[in-house]
Amino acid sequence: MLRLKDLREDNDLKQSKISKKLNITQAAYSYYETGKRNIPNEILIKFAKLYNTSTDYILGLTDEKKPYKKTERK
């Protein structure tokens, strides 16, 4: 279950505004939000950053809304 619509509405945003921020069409955003199209990883990461949450939360894999702590890469 995708949570894009809930996140968007919680932030009082319109699909058109988010699509412009992410440089995608409003139609593409709508397809992602309704689950009619799979979200490419790079767009999913942008959603997580935009909404300050994790990709797992967006995808419904966790109920923890907070983003994960960043770890240093070696």
N, C-alpha and C positions, 0 to 999 in steps of 0.2 A: 504494500500500500504506500503510495507516494504521499508526501505531506506538503507538496509545493503550494497547493491552494490555501491550506491553513496558514502556512508561513507567510504567504503573500497578504492574506487578509489580516493577519495579526499585525502586520507592519503597515496597514492601510495603503497598499500599493496596487496599482493596476497592471495588468499583463503588458500593456503597451510600454509602460515606463520601465519595467524590468527587462523587456526584450531590447529596448534601446540601450540600456546599461550593459547588457551582455552581448550586444551586437548580433542578435538573432531576430528573426521575424516574429511578429506577434502570433502568427499561426503556428510556428514551430514551438513557441512557448506553450500555447494552448494544448498542442499534442503531447508535450511532456507532462503538463499538469493533469491531463485526463488519462495518461497512460497509453495513449494510442501510438506513441513512438518512444523507443528507448532513448534515454539521455546519454549522450556521449560523455565519457569520463571527464574530459576537460570542461564541459559545461556543468556537470554535476559538482565538480570542485568549485567552480565559480558560484554556483547556487549556495554551497556550504559557506563560502566566505561572505557572500552577500548577506545571508541570514544569520551569520555567526553561530553556526551549528556544525554537526558532523554529517558526512555523506551517509553514514549508517542511519542517522535519525531521519534524514530525508527519505531514504528507501524503506523505512519502517522496520529496520533491524534492531533498533534499540528505542527505548522510551526516554533516554537521557538526552535532553535538548542541548546541553552545554557541549561546545566543541572539545575534542581531545586536546590534551596538552601537547605542545610541539616538542619533538625530541631532536636532539642534534644528530645529524648524519655523519657517519665516519667515512 
